[in-house]
Amino acid sequence: MLHQCTTGLTATQFATLHTALTHHLTWSKPGGRPPALTLTQALKITLLYHRHNLTEELLAELFAVSQSTVSRAINTIEKALEKILTPL
């Protein structure tokens, strides 16, 4: 996916945000079930959700996961972004 037109961020900005998230989240737990979405996908979903006002149902179809998975991903990423971006 092209970052600029879909997320509104340049590839560098997206990578910076992704790196910041990796320092605040443990996305997959060792020995546990692998997550349905990667951290990159979860971040893209969250940005698409807010930038384009897409429904969780549509995002679920686009990323081949359930609506509840999309909802949990958005919630998790939003909470992490709130912590990361508050000091700024």
PDB file with SEQRES, HELIX, SHEET and CRYST1 records, atoms N, CA, C and O in Angstrom:
SEQRES   1 A   88  MET LEU HIS GLN CYS THR THR GLY LEU THR ALA THR GLN          
SEQRES   2 A   88  PHE ALA THR LEU HIS THR ALA LEU THR HIS HIS LEU THR          
SEQRES   3 A   88  TRP SER LYS PRO GLY GLY ARG PRO PRO ALA LEU THR LEU          
SEQRES   4 A   88  THR GLN ALA LEU LYS ILE THR LEU LEU TYR HIS ARG HIS          
SEQRES   5 A   88  ASN LEU THR GLU GLU LEU LEU ALA GLU LEU PHE ALA VAL          
SEQRES   6 A   88  SER GLN SER THR VAL SER ARG ALA ILE ASN THR ILE GLU          
SEQRES   7 A   88  LYS ALA LEU GLU LYS ILE LEU THR PRO LEU                      
HELIX    1 AA1 HIS A    3  THR A    7  1                                   5    
HELIX    2 AA2 ALA A   11  HIS A   24  1                                  14    
HELIX    3 AA3 LEU A   39  HIS A   52  1                                  14    
HELIX    4 AA4 GLU A   56  PHE A   63  1                                   8    
HELIX    5 AA5 GLN A   67  LEU A   85  1                                  19    
CRYST1    1.000    1.000    1.000  90.00  90.00  90.00 P 1           1          
ATOM      1  N   MET A   1       0.842  -1.190   0.000  1.00  0.00           N  
ATOM      2  CA  MET A   1       0.000   0.000   0.000  1.00  0.00           C  
ATOM      3  C   MET A   1       0.876   1.239   0.000  1.00  0.00           C  
ATOM      4  O   MET A   1       1.894   1.293   0.690  1.00  0.00           O  
ATOM      5  N   LEU A   2       0.482   2.210  -0.761  1.00  0.00           N  
ATOM      6  CA  LEU A   2       1.177   3.484  -0.733  1.00  0.00           C  
ATOM      7  C   LEU A   2       0.794   4.214   0.539  1.00  0.00           C  
ATOM      8  O   LEU A   2      -0.387   4.353   0.856  1.00  0.00           O  
ATOM      9  N   HIS A   3       1.782   4.673   1.254  1.00  0.00           N  
ATOM     10  CA  HIS A   3       1.499   5.314   2.539  1.00  0.00           C  
ATOM     11  C   HIS A   3       0.881   6.696   2.379  1.00  0.00           C  
ATOM     12  O   HIS A   3      -0.087   7.019   3.067  1.00  0.00           O  
ATOM     13  N   GLN A   4       1.422   7.517   1.483  1.00  0.00           N  
ATOM     14  CA  GLN A   4       0.991   8.908   1.394  1.00  0.00           C  
ATOM     15  C   GLN A   4      -0.496   9.030   1.078  1.00  0.00           C  
ATOM     16  O   GLN A   4      -1.203   9.776   1.755  1.00  0.00           O  
ATOM     17  N   CYS A   5      -0.981   8.325   0.078  1.00  0.00           N  
ATOM     18  CA  CYS A   5      -2.388   8.495  -0.302  1.00  0.00           C  
ATOM     19  C   CYS A   5      -3.341   7.732   0.615  1.00  0.00           C  
ATOM     20  O   CYS A   5      -4.500   8.122   0.749  1.00  0.00           O  
ATOM     21  N   THR A   6      -2.888   6.673   1.238  1.00  0.00           N  
ATOM     22  CA  THR A   6      -3.803   5.909   2.092  1.00  0.00           C  
ATOM     23  C   THR A   6      -3.786   6.354   3.541  1.00  0.00           C  
ATOM     24  O   THR A   6      -4.833   6.414   4.186  1.00  0.00           O  
ATOM     25  N   THR A   7      -2.603   6.668   4.059  1.00  0.00           N  
ATOM     26  CA  THR A   7      -2.509   7.017   5.477  1.00  0.00           C  
ATOM     27  C   THR A   7      -2.285   8.500   5.719  1.00  0.00           C  
ATOM     28  O   THR A   7      -2.503   8.990   6.827  1.00  0.00           O  
ATOM     29  N   GLY A   8      -1.851   9.217   4.691  1.00  0.00           N  
ATOM     30  CA  GLY A   8      -1.540  10.630   4.850  1.00  0.00           C  
ATOM     31  C   GLY A   8      -0.131  10.865   5.359  1.00  0.00           C  
ATOM     32  O   GLY A   8       0.273  12.010   5.564  1.00  0.00           O  
ATOM     33  N   LEU A   9       0.618   9.797   5.563  1.00  0.00           N  
ATOM     34  CA  LEU A   9       1.988   9.902   6.057  1.00  0.00           C  
ATOM     35  C   LEU A   9       2.964   9.498   4.960  1.00  0.00           C  
ATOM     36  O   LEU A   9       2.655   8.651   4.122  1.00  0.00           O  
ATOM     37  N   THR A  10       4.131  10.107   4.972  1.00  0.00           N  
ATOM     38  CA  THR A  10       5.179   9.645   4.073  1.00  0.00           C  
ATOM     39  C   THR A  10       5.675   8.296   4.585  1.00  0.00           C  
ATOM     40  O   THR A  10       5.378   7.904   5.714  1.00  0.00           O  
ATOM     41  N   ALA A  11       6.420   7.602   3.760  1.00  0.00           N  
ATOM     42  CA  ALA A  11       6.970   6.306   4.187  1.00  0.00           C  
ATOM     43  C   ALA A  11       7.872   6.486   5.407  1.00  0.00           C  
ATOM     44  O   ALA A  11       7.890   5.637   6.298  1.00  0.00           O  
ATOM     45  N   THR A  12       8.612   7.578   5.446  1.00  0.00           N  
ATOM     46  CA  THR A  12       9.492   7.853   6.585  1.00  0.00           C  
ATOM     47  C   THR A  12       8.687   8.119   7.852  1.00  0.00           C  
ATOM     48  O   THR A  12       9.023   7.608   8.920  1.00  0.00           O  
ATOM     49  N   GLN A  13       7.636   8.911   7.739  1.00  0.00           N  
ATOM     50  CA  GLN A  13       6.785   9.196   8.895  1.00  0.00           C  
ATOM     51  C   GLN A  13       6.124   7.922   9.411  1.00  0.00           C  
ATOM     52  O   GLN A  13       6.051   7.693  10.618  1.00  0.00           O  
ATOM     53  N   PHE A  14       5.644   7.097   8.484  1.00  0.00           N  
ATOM     54  CA  PHE A  14       5.015   5.839   8.870  1.00  0.00           C  
ATOM     55  C   PHE A  14       6.024   4.954   9.605  1.00  0.00           C  
ATOM     56  O   PHE A  14       5.706   4.369  10.641  1.00  0.00           O  
ATOM     57  N   ALA A  15       7.234   4.860   9.067  1.00  0.00           N  
ATOM     58  CA  ALA A  15       8.274   4.030   9.689  1.00  0.00           C  
ATOM     59  C   ALA A  15       8.635   4.548  11.079  1.00  0.00           C  
ATOM     60  O   ALA A  15       8.857   3.760  11.998  1.00  0.00           O  
ATOM     61  N   THR A  16       8.695   5.862  11.233  1.00  0.00           N  
ATOM     62  CA  THR A  16       9.001   6.455  12.537  1.00  0.00           C  
ATOM     63  C   THR A  16       7.915   6.123  13.548  1.00  0.00           C  
ATOM     64  O   THR A  16       8.204   5.757  14.687  1.00  0.00           O  
ATOM     65  N   LEU A  17       6.668   6.253  13.126  1.00  0.00           N  
ATOM     66  CA  LEU A  17       5.544   5.934  14.003  1.00  0.00           C  
ATOM     67  C   LEU A  17       5.542   4.446  14.352  1.00  0.00           C  
ATOM     68  O   LEU A  17       5.305   4.076  15.502  1.00  0.00           O  
ATOM     69  N   HIS A  18       5.802   3.606  13.373  1.00  0.00           N  
ATOM     70  CA  HIS A  18       5.859   2.163  13.587  1.00  0.00           C  
ATOM     71  C   HIS A  18       6.952   1.813  14.597  1.00  0.00           C  
ATOM     72  O   HIS A  18       6.735   0.997  15.493  1.00  0.00           O  
ATOM     73  N   THR A  19       8.112   2.424  14.454  1.00  0.00           N  
ATOM     74  CA  THR A  19       9.216   2.180  15.386  1.00  0.00           C  
ATOM     75  C   THR A  19       8.836   2.595  16.801  1.00  0.00           C  
ATOM     76  O   THR A  19       9.123   1.880  17.761  1.00  0.00           O  
ATOM     77  N   ALA A  20       8.194   3.744  16.926  1.00  0.00           N  
ATOM     78  CA  ALA A  20       7.756   4.207  18.251  1.00  0.00           C  
ATOM     79  C   ALA A  20       6.775   3.212  18.868  1.00  0.00           C  
ATOM     80  O   ALA A  20       6.834   2.943  20.068  1.00  0.00           O  
ATOM     81  N   LEU A  21       5.881   2.671  18.053  1.00  0.00           N  
ATOM     82  CA  LEU A  21       4.914   1.689  18.558  1.00  0.00           C  
ATOM     83  C   LEU A  21       5.607   0.416  19.033  1.00  0.00           C  
ATOM     84  O   LEU A  21       5.209  -0.172  20.039  1.00  0.00           O  
ATOM     85  N   THR A  22       6.633  -0.007  18.319  1.00  0.00           N  
ATOM     86  CA  THR A  22       7.321  -1.243  18.715  1.00  0.00           C  
ATOM     87  C   THR A  22       7.976  -1.101  20.084  1.00  0.00           C  
ATOM     88  O   THR A  22       8.189  -2.096  20.778  1.00  0.00           O  
ATOM     89  N   HIS A  23       8.297   0.126  20.475  1.00  0.00           N  
ATOM     90  CA  HIS A  23       8.897   0.356  21.793  1.00  0.00           C  
ATOM     91  C   HIS A  23       7.852   0.431  22.904  1.00  0.00           C  
ATOM     92  O   HIS A  23       8.197   0.329  24.081  1.00  0.00           O  
ATOM     93  N   HIS A  24       6.581   0.606  22.546  1.00  0.00           N  
ATOM     94  CA  HIS A  24       5.519   0.737  23.550  1.00  0.00           C  
ATOM     95  C   HIS A  24       4.583  -0.472  23.611  1.00  0.00           C  
ATOM     96  O   HIS A  24       3.801  -0.606  24.552  1.00  0.00           O  
ATOM     97  N   LEU A  25       4.662  -1.342  22.619  1.00  0.00           N  
ATOM     98  CA  LEU A  25       3.742  -2.481  22.554  1.00  0.00           C  
ATOM     99  C   LEU A  25       4.505  -3.793  22.454  1.00  0.00           C  
ATOM    100  O   LEU A  25       5.579  -3.864  21.857  1.00  0.00           O  
ATOM    101  N   THR A  26       3.934  -4.815  23.041  1.00  0.00           N  
ATOM    102  CA  THR A  26       4.376  -6.179  22.774  1.00  0.00           C  
ATOM    103  C   THR A  26       3.284  -6.780  21.907  1.00  0.00           C  
ATOM    104  O   THR A  26       2.261  -7.241  22.414  1.00  0.00           O  
ATOM    105  N   TRP A  27       3.504  -6.773  20.594  1.00  0.00           N  
ATOM    106  CA  TRP A  27       2.429  -7.149  19.672  1.00  0.00           C  
ATOM    107  C   TRP A  27       2.157  -8.645  19.681  1.00  0.00           C  
ATOM    108  O   TRP A  27       0.999  -9.064  19.696  1.00  0.00           O  
ATOM    109  N   SER A  28       3.201  -9.447  19.671  1.00  0.00           N  
ATOM    110  CA  SER A  28       2.991 -10.899  19.722  1.00  0.00           C  
ATOM    111  C   SER A  28       3.759 -11.452  20.913  1.00  0.00           C  
ATOM    112  O   SER A  28       4.938 -11.157  21.110  1.00  0.00           O  
ATOM    113  N   LYS A  29       3.074 -12.246  21.685  1.00  0.00           N  
ATOM    114  CA  LYS A  29       3.673 -12.808  22.892  1.00  0.00           C  
ATOM    115  C   LYS A  29       4.339 -14.140  22.565  1.00  0.00           C  
ATOM    116  O   LYS A  29       3.756 -14.973  21.872  1.00  0.00           O  
ATOM    117  N   PRO A  30       5.561 -14.345  23.064  1.00  0.00           N  
ATOM    118  CA  PRO A  30       6.262 -15.602  22.806  1.00  0.00           C  
ATOM    119  C   PRO A  30       5.463 -16.798  23.323  1.00  0.00           C  
ATOM    120  O   PRO A  30       4.947 -16.780  24.441  1.00  0.00           O  
ATOM    121  N   GLY A  31       5.373 -17.816  22.506  1.00  0.00           N  
ATOM    122  CA  GLY A  31       4.671 -19.024  22.903  1.00  0.00           C  
ATOM    123  C   GLY A  31       3.165 -18.940  22.765  1.00  0.00           C  
ATOM    124  O   GLY A  31       2.468 -19.941  22.934  1.00  0.00           O  
ATOM    125  N   GLY A  32       2.659 -17.762  22.460  1.00  0.00           N  
ATOM    126  CA  GLY A  32       1.219 -17.589  22.312  1.00  0.00           C  
ATOM    127  C   GLY A  32       0.783 -17.753  20.871  1.00  0.00           C  
ATOM    128  O   GLY A  32       1.591 -17.971  19.969  1.00  0.00           O  
ATOM    129  N   ARG A  33      -0.500 -17.641  20.688  1.00  0.00           N  
ATOM    130  CA  ARG A  33      -1.063 -17.716  19.348  1.00  0.00           C  
ATOM    131  C   ARG A  33      -0.627 -16.480  18.556  1.00  0.00           C  
ATOM    132  O   ARG A  33      -0.668 -15.368  19.082  1.00  0.00           O  
ATOM    133  N   PRO A  34      -0.215 -16.657  17.311  1.00  0.00           N  
ATOM    134  CA  PRO A  34       0.208 -15.486  16.536  1.00  0.00           C  
ATOM    135  C   PRO A  34      -0.985 -14.566  16.256  1.00  0.00           C  
ATOM    136  O   PRO A  34      -2.094 -15.042  16.015  1.00  0.00           O  
ATOM    137  N   PRO A  35      -0.756 -13.257  16.289  1.00  0.00           N  
ATOM    138  CA  PRO A  35      -1.862 -12.335  16.040  1.00  0.00           C  
ATOM    139  C   PRO A  35      -2.352 -12.441  14.593  1.00  0.00           C  
ATOM    140  O   PRO A  35      -1.588 -12.782  13.689  1.00  0.00           O  
ATOM    141  N   ALA A  36      -3.626 -12.145  14.394  1.00  0.00           N  
ATOM    142  CA  ALA A  36      -4.212 -12.207  13.054  1.00  0.00           C  
ATOM    143  C   ALA A  36      -3.663 -11.103  12.158  1.00  0.00           C  
ATOM    144  O   ALA A  36      -3.622 -11.247  10.936  1.00  0.00           O  
ATOM    145  N   LEU A  37      -3.242  -9.999  12.775  1.00  0.00           N  
ATOM    146  CA  LEU A  37      -2.688  -8.866  12.038  1.00  0.00           C  
ATOM    147  C   LEU A  37      -1.269  -8.590  12.522  1.00  0.00           C  
ATOM    148  O   LEU A  37      -0.950  -8.789  13.694  1.00  0.00           O  
ATOM    149  N   THR A  38      -0.434  -8.135  11.618  1.00  0.00           N  
ATOM    150  CA  THR A  38       0.881  -7.662  12.034  1.00  0.00           C  
ATOM    151  C   THR A  38       0.717  -6.260  12.618  1.00  0.00           C  
ATOM    152  O   THR A  38      -0.325  -5.628  12.440  1.00  0.00           O  
ATOM    153  N   LEU A  39       1.724  -5.787  13.300  1.00  0.00           N  
ATOM    154  CA  LEU A  39       1.686  -4.427  13.830  1.00  0.00           C  
ATOM    155  C   LEU A  39       1.558  -3.424  12.686  1.00  0.00           C  
ATOM    156  O   LEU A  39       0.839  -2.432  12.809  1.00  0.00           O  
ATOM    157  N   THR A  40       2.237  -3.671  11.597  1.00  0.00           N  
ATOM    158  CA  THR A  40       2.145  -2.789  10.427  1.00  0.00           C  
ATOM    159  C   THR A  40       0.715  -2.726   9.915  1.00  0.00           C  
ATOM    160  O   THR A  40       0.207  -1.642   9.626  1.00  0.00           O  
ATOM    161  N   GLN A  41       0.060  -3.876   9.799  1.00  0.00           N  
ATOM    162  CA  GLN A  41      -1.330  -3.906   9.339  1.00  0.00           C  
ATOM    163  C   GLN A  41      -2.248  -3.186  10.316  1.00  0.00           C  
ATOM    164  O   GLN A  41      -3.136  -2.441   9.899  1.00  0.00           O  
ATOM    165  N   ALA A  42      -2.042  -3.399  11.601  1.00  0.00           N  
ATOM    166  CA  ALA A  42      -2.883  -2.753  12.613  1.00  0.00           C  
ATOM    167  C   ALA A  42      -2.734  -1.238  12.559  1.00  0.00           C  
ATOM    168  O   ALA A  42      -3.719  -0.513  12.692  1.00  0.00           O  
ATOM    169  N   LEU A  43      -1.519  -0.760  12.365  1.00  0.00           N  
ATOM    170  CA  LEU A  43      -1.294   0.681  12.246  1.00  0.00           C  
ATOM    171  C   LEU A  43      -1.963   1.222  10.988  1.00  0.00           C  
ATOM    172  O   LEU A  43      -2.613   2.266  11.035  1.00  0.00           O  
ATOM    173  N   LYS A  44      -1.811   0.527   9.871  1.00  0.00           N  
ATOM    174  CA  LYS A  44      -2.460   0.962   8.625  1.00  0.00           C  
ATOM    175  C   LYS A  44      -3.972   1.001   8.789  1.00  0.00           C  
ATOM    176  O   LYS A  44      -4.621   1.953   8.356  1.00  0.00           O  
ATOM    177  N   ILE A  45      -4.532  -0.021   9.407  1.00  0.00           N  
ATOM    178  CA  ILE A  45      -5.977  -0.070   9.630  1.00  0.00           C  
ATOM    179  C   ILE A  45      -6.429   1.129  10.448  1.00  0.00           C  
ATOM    180  O   ILE A  45      -7.424   1.772  10.113  1.00  0.00           O  
ATOM    181  N   THR A  46      -5.707   1.430  11.512  1.00  0.00           N  
ATOM    182  CA  THR A  46      -6.077   2.547  12.383  1.00  0.00           C  
ATOM    183  C   THR A  46      -6.012   3.867  11.629  1.00  0.00           C  
ATOM    184  O   THR A  46      -6.907   4.702  11.758  1.00  0.00           O  
ATOM    185  N   LEU A  47      -4.964   4.059  10.849  1.00  0.00           N  
ATOM    186  CA  LEU A  47      -4.831   5.299  10.085  1.00  0.00           C  
ATOM    187  C   LEU A  47      -5.897   5.403   8.997  1.00  0.00           C  
ATOM    188  O   LEU A  47      -6.452   6.480   8.778  1.00  0.00           O  
ATOM    189  N   LEU A  48      -6.186   4.306   8.322  1.00  0.00           N  
ATOM    190  CA  LEU A  48      -7.249   4.295   7.308  1.00  0.00           C  
ATOM    191  C   LEU A  48      -8.608   4.593   7.933  1.00  0.00           C  
ATOM    192  O   LEU A  48      -9.412   5.338   7.372  1.00  0.00           O  
ATOM    193  N   TYR A  49      -8.847   4.017   9.072  1.00  0.00           N  
ATOM    194  CA  TYR A  49     -10.109   4.204   9.794  1.00  0.00           C  
ATOM    195  C   TYR A  49     -10.348   5.686  10.085  1.00  0.00           C  
ATOM    196  O   TYR A  49     -11.448   6.199   9.880  1.00  0.00           O  
ATOM    197  N   HIS A  50      -9.317   6.358  10.560  1.00  0.00           N  
ATOM    198  CA  HIS A  50      -9.471   7.767  10.926  1.00  0.00           C  
ATOM    199  C   HIS A  50      -9.374   8.710   9.727  1.00  0.00           C  
ATOM    200  O   HIS A  50     -10.119   9.688   9.659  1.00  0.00           O  
ATOM    201  N   ARG A  51      -8.492   8.447   8.801  1.00  0.00           N  
ATOM    202  CA  ARG A  51      -8.295   9.355   7.661  1.00  0.00           C  
ATOM    203  C   ARG A  51      -9.449   9.296   6.666  1.00  0.00           C  
ATOM    204  O   ARG A  51      -9.868  10.325   6.136  1.00  0.00           O  
ATOM    205  N   HIS A  52      -9.961   8.097   6.415  1.00  0.00           N  
ATOM    206  CA  HIS A  52     -10.976   7.926   5.374  1.00  0.00           C  
ATOM    207  C   HIS A  52     -12.353   7.558   5.917  1.00  0.00           C  
ATOM    208  O   HIS A  52     -13.295   7.347   5.154  1.00  0.00           O  
ATOM    209  N   ASN A  53     -12.460   7.483   7.246  1.00  0.00           N  
ATOM    210  CA  ASN A  53     -13.739   7.168   7.880  1.00  0.00           C  
ATOM    211  C   ASN A  53     -14.329   5.855   7.352  1.00  0.00           C  
ATOM    212  O   ASN A  53     -15.532   5.752   7.110  1.00  0.00           O  
ATOM    213  N   LEU A  54     -13.463   4.860   7.181  1.00  0.00           N  
ATOM    214  CA  LEU A  54     -13.923   3.555   6.714  1.00  0.00           C  
ATOM    215  C   LEU A  54     -14.522   2.783   7.879  1.00  0.00           C  
ATOM    216  O   LEU A  54     -14.104   2.947   9.025  1.00  0.00           O  
ATOM    217  N   THR A  55     -15.492   1.951   7.583  1.00  0.00           N  
ATOM    218  CA  THR A  55     -16.108   1.150   8.638  1.00  0.00           C  
ATOM    219  C   THR A  55     -15.187  -0.012   9.014  1.00  0.00           C  
ATOM    220  O   THR A  55     -14.341  -0.442   8.230  1.00  0.00           O  
ATOM    221  N   GLU A  56     -15.378  -0.496  10.217  1.00  0.00           N  
ATOM    222  CA  GLU A  56     -14.612  -1.662  10.665  1.00  0.00           C  
ATOM    223  C   GLU A  56     -14.926  -2.871   9.794  1.00  0.00           C  
ATOM    224  O   GLU A  56     -14.051  -3.696   9.534  1.00  0.00           O  
ATOM    225  N   GLU A  57     -16.156  -2.975   9.351  1.00  0.00           N  
ATOM    226  CA  GLU A  57     -16.558  -4.105   8.508  1.00  0.00           C  
ATOM    227  C   GLU A  57     -15.799  -4.097   7.182  1.00  0.00           C  
ATOM    228  O   GLU A  57     -15.334  -5.141   6.725  1.00  0.00           O  
ATOM    229  N   LEU A  58     -15.675  -2.917   6.564  1.00  0.00           N  
ATOM    230  CA  LEU A  58     -14.948  -2.822   5.301  1.00  0.00           C  
ATOM    231  C   LEU A  58     -13.464  -3.125   5.508  1.00  0.00           C  
ATOM    232  O   LEU A  58     -12.861  -3.857   4.723  1.00  0.00           O  
ATOM    233  N   LEU A  59     -12.889  -2.570   6.549  1.00  0.00           N  
ATOM    234  CA  LEU A  59     -11.481  -2.837   6.839  1.00  0.00           C  
ATOM    235  C   LEU A  59     -11.251  -4.323   7.104  1.00  0.00           C  
ATOM    236  O   LEU A  59     -10.233  -4.880   6.693  1.00  0.00           O  
ATOM    237  N   ALA A  60     -12.186  -4.955   7.784  1.00  0.00           N  
ATOM    238  CA  ALA A  60     -12.077  -6.394   8.045  1.00  0.00           C  
ATOM    239  C   ALA A  60     -12.048  -7.171   6.733  1.00  0.00           C  
ATOM    240  O   ALA A  60     -11.267  -8.109   6.577  1.00  0.00           O  
ATOM    241  N   GLU A  61     -12.890  -6.782   5.804  1.00  0.00           N  
ATOM    242  CA  GLU A  61     -12.916  -7.463   4.510  1.00  0.00           C  
ATOM    243  C   GLU A  61     -11.622  -7.214   3.734  1.00  0.00           C  
ATOM    244  O   GLU A  61     -11.076  -8.136   3.129  1.00  0.00           O  
ATOM    245  N   LEU A  62     -11.137  -5.987   3.749  1.00  0.00           N  
ATOM    246  CA  LEU A  62      -9.911  -5.653   3.023  1.00  0.00           C  
ATOM    247  C   LEU A  62      -8.689  -6.394   3.562  1.00  0.00           C  
ATOM    248  O   LEU A  62      -7.787  -6.747   2.802  1.00  0.00           O  
ATOM    249  N   PHE A  63      -8.661  -6.627   4.868  1.00  0.00           N  
ATOM    250  CA  PHE A  63      -7.504  -7.280   5.489  1.00  0.00           C  
ATOM    251  C   PHE A  63      -7.773  -8.749   5.831  1.00  0.00           C  
ATOM    252  O   PHE A  63      -6.944  -9.402   6.464  1.00  0.00           O  
ATOM    253  N   ALA A  64      -8.920  -9.259   5.417  1.00  0.00           N  
ATOM    254  CA  ALA A  64      -9.275 -10.675   5.578  1.00  0.00           C  
ATOM    255  C   ALA A  64      -9.229 -11.139   7.033  1.00  0.00           C  
ATOM    256  O   ALA A  64      -8.669 -12.188   7.352  1.00  0.00           O  
ATOM    257  N   VAL A  65      -9.835 -10.331   7.904  1.00  0.00           N  
ATOM    258  CA  VAL A  65      -9.967 -10.679   9.318  1.00  0.00           C  
ATOM    259  C   VAL A  65     -11.387 -10.345   9.756  1.00  0.00           C  
ATOM    260  O   VAL A  65     -12.173  -9.815   8.971  1.00  0.00           O  
ATOM    261  N   SER A  66     -11.711 -10.649  10.994  1.00  0.00           N  
ATOM    262  CA  SER A  66     -13.054 -10.350  11.494  1.00  0.00           C  
ATOM    263  C   SER A  66     -13.157  -8.885  11.912  1.00  0.00           C  
ATOM    264  O   SER A  66     -12.149  -8.219  12.148  1.00  0.00           O  
ATOM    265  N   GLN A  67     -14.384  -8.404  11.997  1.00  0.00           N  
ATOM    266  CA  GLN A  67     -14.632  -7.031  12.445  1.00  0.00           C  
ATOM    267  C   GLN A  67     -14.135  -6.841  13.868  1.00  0.00           C  
ATOM    268  O   GLN A  67     -13.609  -5.779  14.204  1.00  0.00           O  
ATOM    269  N   SER A  68     -14.295  -7.855  14.707  1.00  0.00           N  
ATOM    270  CA  SER A  68     -13.839  -7.732  16.094  1.00  0.00           C  
ATOM    271  C   SER A  68     -12.313  -7.624  16.174  1.00  0.00           C  
ATOM    272  O   SER A  68     -11.787  -6.934  17.047  1.00  0.00           O  
ATOM    273  N   THR A  69     -11.612  -8.295  15.280  1.00  0.00           N  
ATOM    274  CA  THR A  69     -10.152  -8.175  15.227  1.00  0.00           C  
ATOM    275  C   THR A  69      -9.751  -6.753  14.856  1.00  0.00           C  
ATOM    276  O   THR A  69      -8.827  -6.190  15.444  1.00  0.00           O  
ATOM    277  N   VAL A  70     -10.438  -6.178  13.891  1.00  0.00           N  
ATOM    278  CA  VAL A  70     -10.178  -4.792  13.491  1.00  0.00           C  
ATOM    279  C   VAL A  70     -10.449  -3.854  14.657  1.00  0.00           C  
ATOM    280  O   VAL A  70      -9.655  -2.954  14.931  1.00  0.00           O  
ATOM    281  N   SER A  71     -11.557  -4.057  15.338  1.00  0.00           N  
ATOM    282  CA  SER A  71     -11.929  -3.208  16.465  1.00  0.00           C  
ATOM    283  C   SER A  71     -10.871  -3.257  17.566  1.00  0.00           C  
ATOM    284  O   SER A  71     -10.483  -2.220  18.104  1.00  0.00           O  
ATOM    285  N   ARG A  72     -10.409  -4.454  17.897  1.00  0.00           N  
ATOM    286  CA  ARG A  72      -9.377  -4.599  18.929  1.00  0.00           C  
ATOM    287  C   ARG A  72      -8.063  -3.947  18.496  1.00  0.00           C  
ATOM    288  O   ARG A  72      -7.380  -3.317  19.303  1.00  0.00           O  
ATOM    289  N   ALA A  73      -7.719  -4.103  17.227  1.00  0.00           N  
ATOM    290  CA  ALA A  73      -6.478  -3.511  16.722  1.00  0.00           C  
ATOM    291  C   ALA A  73      -6.535  -1.987  16.804  1.00  0.00           C  
ATOM    292  O   ALA A  73      -5.583  -1.351  17.256  1.00  0.00           O  
ATOM    293  N   ILE A  74      -7.640  -1.410  16.373  1.00  0.00           N  
ATOM    294  CA  ILE A  74      -7.797   0.045  16.421  1.00  0.00           C  
ATOM    295  C   ILE A  74      -7.699   0.531  17.863  1.00  0.00           C  
ATOM    296  O   ILE A  74      -7.008   1.509  18.147  1.00  0.00           O  
ATOM    297  N   ASN A  75      -8.378  -0.140  18.753  1.00  0.00           N  
ATOM    298  CA  ASN A  75      -8.367   0.246  20.164  1.00  0.00           C  
ATOM    299  C   ASN A  75      -6.951   0.192  20.738  1.00  0.00           C  
ATOM    300  O   ASN A  75      -6.518   1.122  21.418  1.00  0.00           O  
ATOM    301  N   THR A  76      -6.245  -0.880  20.468  1.00  0.00           N  
ATOM    302  CA  THR A  76      -4.883  -1.051  20.982  1.00  0.00           C  
ATOM    303  C   THR A  76      -3.940   0.012  20.427  1.00  0.00           C  
ATOM    304  O   THR A  76      -3.163   0.608  21.173  1.00  0.00           O  
ATOM    305  N   ILE A  77      -4.009   0.248  19.125  1.00  0.00           N  
ATOM    306  CA  ILE A  77      -3.127   1.236  18.494  1.00  0.00           C  
ATOM    307  C   ILE A  77      -3.462   2.640  18.981  1.00  0.00           C  
ATOM    308  O   ILE A  77      -2.557   3.432  19.245  1.00  0.00           O  
ATOM    309  N   GLU A  78      -4.744   2.960  19.103  1.00  0.00           N  
ATOM    310  CA  GLU A  78      -5.141   4.288  19.592  1.00  0.00           C  
ATOM    311  C   GLU A  78      -4.594   4.552  20.994  1.00  0.00           C  
ATOM    312  O   GLU A  78      -4.071   5.633  21.266  1.00  0.00           O  
ATOM    313  N   LYS A  79      -4.712   3.576  21.872  1.00  0.00           N  
ATOM    314  CA  LYS A  79      -4.211   3.742  23.243  1.00  0.00           C  
ATOM    315  C   LYS A  79      -2.696   3.943  23.250  1.00  0.00           C  
ATOM    316  O   LYS A  79      -2.179   4.780  23.990  1.00  0.00           O  
ATOM    317  N   ALA A  80      -1.999   3.184  22.435  1.00  0.00           N  
ATOM    318  CA  ALA A  80      -0.543   3.324  22.364  1.00  0.00           C  
ATOM    319  C   ALA A  80      -0.155   4.680  21.774  1.00  0.00           C  
ATOM    320  O   ALA A  80       0.770   5.329  22.262  1.00  0.00           O  
ATOM    321  N   LEU A  81      -0.855   5.102  20.734  1.00  0.00           N  
ATOM    322  CA  LEU A  81      -0.554   6.400  20.120  1.00  0.00           C  
ATOM    323  C   LEU A  81      -0.804   7.543  21.096  1.00  0.00           C  
ATOM    324  O   LEU A  81      -0.072   8.532  21.111  1.00  0.00           O  
ATOM    325  N   GLU A  82      -1.836   7.397  21.901  1.00  0.00           N  
ATOM    326  CA  GLU A  82      -2.126   8.426  22.898  1.00  0.00           C  
ATOM    327  C   GLU A  82      -0.943   8.591  23.857  1.00  0.00           C  
ATOM    328  O   GLU A  82      -0.573   9.712  24.207  1.00  0.00           O  
ATOM    329  N   LYS A  83      -0.360   7.478  24.273  1.00  0.00           N  
ATOM    330  CA  LYS A  83       0.796   7.534  25.175  1.00  0.00           C  
ATOM    331  C   LYS A  83       2.033   8.092  24.466  1.00  0.00           C  
ATOM    332  O   LYS A  83       2.789   8.879  25.037  1.00  0.00           O  
ATOM    333  N   ILE A  84       2.223   7.677  23.227  1.00  0.00           N  
ATOM    334  CA  ILE A  84       3.403   8.104  22.470  1.00  0.00           C  
ATOM    335  C   ILE A  84       3.326   9.588  22.115  1.00  0.00           C  
ATOM    336  O   ILE A  84       4.315  10.310  22.238  1.00  0.00           O  
ATOM    337  N   LEU A  85       2.164  10.035  21.678  1.00  0.00           N  
ATOM    338  CA  LEU A  85       2.033  11.393  21.154  1.00  0.00           C  
ATOM    339  C   LEU A  85       1.746  12.444  22.216  1.00  0.00           C  
ATOM    340  O   LEU A  85       1.926  13.632  21.950  1.00  0.00           O  
ATOM    341  N   THR A  86       1.312  12.056  23.397  1.00  0.00           N  
ATOM    342  CA  THR A  86       0.998  13.022  24.451  1.00  0.00           C  
ATOM    343  C   THR A  86       2.198  13.901  24.808  1.00  0.00           C  
ATOM    344  O   THR A  86       2.029  15.112  24.947  1.00  0.00           O  
ATOM    345  N   PRO A  87       3.405  13.342  24.961  1.00  0.00           N  
ATOM    346  CA  PRO A  87       4.547  14.204  25.293  1.00  0.00           C  
ATOM    347  C   PRO A  87       4.881  15.228  24.207  1.00  0.00           C  
ATOM    348  O   PRO A  87       5.510  16.248  24.491  1.00  0.00           O  
ATOM    349  N   LEU A  88       4.469  14.967  22.984  1.00  0.00           N  
ATOM    350  CA  LEU A  88       4.771  15.883  21.889  1.00  0.00           C  
ATOM    351  C   LEU A  88       3.887  17.096  22.004  1.00  0.00           C  
ATOM    352  O   LEU A  88       3.974  18.004  21.177  1.00  0.00           O  
TER     353      LEU A  88                                                      
END                                                                             
